[in-house]
Amino acid sequence: MDVHVLLPITRGLRRRGVDVLTAREDQTTRLLDPELLRRARELGRILFSQDEDLIAEAVRCQREGEPLATVVFVRQPSKLRNEPPFNLLACPRRFSQKSEAGLHARIAEETADRDA
């Protein structure tokens, strides 16, 4: 879990049996985004983030063919747009390689749409 993810999300995932390691627990709260992505890859972990700068770095890595940990990016809900909060029940406990490839593709598409 990226350092920017709120504690209730971490707790909710753990209640559902998801093995979660927070940046705070891993003592990586001061790592820059490229280092955090590298650390997640080294540990074989999926990185959950709500940080748009981190997802931009992940897309850069993907485009340049750098090895990349799977990143789950969920935008923080906007009070102004009255968006619903992140649905913890929709988060799978494990990802297959096929679902990881789909996640990478959706990340790239969403970022390209946002940057257009």
C-alpha positions in Angstrom: 0.0 0.0 0.0 1.3 3.4 -1.0 1.7 5.8 1.9 -1.2 7.9 0.6 -3.9 5.2 1.0 -6.2 5.8 3.9 -6.1 3.4 6.8 -9.8 2.3 6.5 -9.0 0.9 3.0 -6.1 -1.1 4.4 -8.2 -2.4 7.3 -11.1 -3.3 5.0 -8.8 -5.3 2.7 -7.3 -7.1 5.6 -10.8 -8.0 7.0 -11.5 -9.6 3.6 -8.3 -11.7 3.9 -6.1 -9.7 1.6 -2.4 -9.9 2.5 -1.5 -6.2 2.8 1.9 -4.6 3.5 1.8 -0.8 3.9 4.7 1.5 3.1 4.8 2.4 6.7 5.2 -1.2 7.8 7.9 -1.7 5.2 9.6 1.5 6.3 9.5 2.9 2.8 7.4 6.0 3.4 10.1 8.3 2.0 10.8 6.4 -1.2 10.3 8.2 -4.5 7.8 6.7 -6.9 10.4 4.8 -9.1 11.9 3.3 -5.9 8.5 2.3 -4.5 7.6 0.6 -7.8 11.0 -1.2 -7.8 10.5 -2.2 -4.1 7.0 -3.7 -4.9 8.5 -5.6 -7.8 11.4 -7.0 -5.7 8.9 -8.2 -3.1 6.5 -9.7 -5.7 3.7 -7.5 -4.4 0.9 -5.6 -6.1 1.1 -1.9 -5.3 -2.2 -0.2 -4.5 -2.1 3.5 -4.9 -4.3 6.6 -5.1 -1.4 8.8 -6.2 -1.7 10.0 -9.8 2.0 10.8 -9.9 2.8 7.2 -9.1 0.5 5.9 -11.8 2.2 8.3 -14.3 5.6 6.8 -13.3 4.2 3.3 -13.8 2.9 4.1 -17.3 6.4 5.6 -18.1 8.0 2.3 -17.0 5.6 0.2 -19.0 6.1 2.3 -22.1 9.9 2.0 -21.8 9.7 -1.8 -21.2 11.1 -1.6 -17.7 10.1 -4.5 -15.4 7.1 -3.4 -13.4 5.1 -4.5 -10.4 1.4 -4.7 -10.9 -0.2 -1.4 -9.8 -3.8 -1.1 -8.7 -4.8 2.6 -9.1 -8.0 3.9 -7.7 -8.8 7.6 -7.9 -9.7 9.2 -4.7 -13.4 10.1 -4.6 -14.2 13.7 -5.2 -16.6 15.3 -2.8 -17.4 17.9 -5.5 -18.5 15.2 -8.0 -20.3 13.1 -5.4 -18.4 9.9 -6.4 -18.9 6.7 -4.5 -16.0 5.4 -2.3 -13.8 2.6 -3.5 -15.6 -0.7 -3.4 -13.5 -3.1 -1.4 -15.7 -6.1 -2.4 -14.6 -5.6 -6.0 -10.9 -6.1 -5.2 -9.8 -9.6 -5.8 -7.5 -11.4 -3.3 -5.2 -12.7 -6.1 -4.5 -11.6 -9.6 -3.7 -14.0 -12.5 -1.2 -13.0 -15.1 -4.1 -12.4 -17.5 -5.8 -10.0 -15.1 -2.4 -8.3 -14.5 -2.0 -7.7 -18.2 -5.5 -6.3 -18.4 -4.7 -3.9 -15.5 -1.6 -2.7 -17.2 -3.6 -2.1 -20.4 -6.4 -0.2 -18.6 -3.8 1.9 -16.7 -2.2 3.0 -20.0 -5.6 3.7 -21.6 -6.9 5.8 -18.7 -3.7 7.8 -18.5 -3.7 8.4 -22.2 -7.3 9.5 -22.0 -6.5 11.9 -19.1 -3.5 13.3 -20.9 -5.3 13.9 -24.2 
